[in-house]
Amino acid sequence: MASDSEVLLLIERGNLMGRGIGYVDVHLLAAAKLSHCGLWTQDRRLAVLAQE
């Protein structure tokens, strides 16, 4: 689980503002990154950002 401060840091460092995903999606990205696991999604924008 990612804290709010970790999510905000990911938004800032990952240049995620205005990229077409929501705050909950960024929480998913952060949690996947922190746990070193992949993220499976059918959301194309989220999938592209997860690959980056």
C-alpha positions in Angstrom: 0.0 0.0 0.0 1.3 3.4 -0.9 0.9 6.4 1.4 -0.5 9.7 0.1 2.9 11.3 0.2 4.4 8.5 -1.9 1.7 8.9 -4.4 2.2 12.7 -4.6 5.9 12.2 -5.1 5.3 9.7 -7.9 2.9 12.2 -9.6 5.6 14.9 -9.3 8.7 12.8 -10.3 6.9 10.7 -12.9 5.3 13.8 -14.6 1.9 12.1 -14.3 -0.2 15.3 -14.0 -2.5 15.6 -17.0 -1.6 12.2 -18.4 -5.2 10.9 -18.4 -5.2 8.7 -15.3 -6.8 9.4 -11.9 -5.5 9.5 -8.4 -6.7 5.9 -7.7 -4.7 4.8 -10.8 -1.6 6.5 -9.5 -2.1 4.7 -6.1 -2.1 1.4 -8.0 1.0 2.3 -9.9 2.8 3.3 -6.7 1.7 0.1 -4.9 2.9 -2.0 -7.8 6.2 -0.2 -7.9 6.8 -0.5 -4.1 6.0 -4.2 -4.1 8.1 -4.8 -7.3 5.3 -6.5 -9.1 3.7 -6.0 -12.5 0.3 -4.4 -13.0 -2.2 -6.0 -15.3 -4.9 -3.7 -16.6 -7.2 -3.2 -19.6 -7.0 0.6 -19.3 -4.7 1.6 -22.1 -3.4 4.8 -20.6 -2.7 3.1 -17.3 -0.9 0.2 -19.1 1.3 2.7 -21.0 2.3 4.5 -17.9 2.9 1.2 -16.1 5.3 0.2 -18.9 7.2 3.5 -18.6 
